[in-house]
Amino acid sequence: MSDFPALVELNVGGVHYSTSLKTLRGEEDSRLAEIFTGSGGELEKDAKGRYFLDRDGVLFRYILDYLRDGTLSLPEGFREQERLRKEAEQLRLTGLLKCLSNLAEARPPGCITVGYRGSFQFGKDGLADVKFRKLSRILVCGRVALCREVFGDTLNESRDPDHGGPDRYTSRFFLKHCFIEQAFDMLQEQGFRLAGSCGSGTAGAATELKPGVDVEENRWNHYNEFVFIRD
């Protein structure tokens, strides 16, 4: 098992990679170095003769990137840092763990405002007393780079006409879902905390309705905003 080829074909959780033996041995005390020096026990192969590692195949690309040059560069809006950290722990990649810690400490401060217009949807067919929260859209305002970092591919940028750099500010983003708690969780995961909030009263006895608007739902229309900051 110590007689590995200079070019190694891998199957990592079903994802295939080709890399050099030198890269896999790049961090001496790691589990990978142990495996690919022959001291880590028997290594299975798949049907095509690739060495099989039962790890997260998608995240392994970032591990290889780190092993090649000793630095870590993650894409904008990357939301799998905690999972990548667990992979690094399992493979005993202390250098990668340090890079991840440095990234967490280097997160820029900033402010993001989240708002929504909502009402209550009333039950039907004998459930008139049952009320369900109904959100039409969750709005996101702030610096573009921060919004993308926090919300990633759940962020809808289609209403933002300005396609300038990531350091600009916008009030035209919204989320692709209508779960306000999911938005809060994503902000908390990225180190933001709630600094303040405000809300309007309900529409009450507003009389003029748009066609198709339910009277009861209209009565309960309201708008709330939440300001999150990261120091």
Buried (B, 14 or more C-beta within 10 A) or exposed (E): EEEBEEEBBBBBEEBEBEBBBEBBBBBEEBBBBBBBBEEEEEEEEEEEEBBBBEBBBEBBEBBBBBBEEEEBEBEEBEBBBEEBBEBBBEBBBEBBBEBBEEBEEEEEEBBBBBBBBBBBBBEEEEEEEEBEEBBEBBBBBBBBBBBBBBBBEBBBBEEBEEEEEEEEEBEBBBBEBBEBEBBBEBBEEBBBEEEEEEEEEBBEEEEEEEEEEEEEBBBBBBEBBBBBBBE
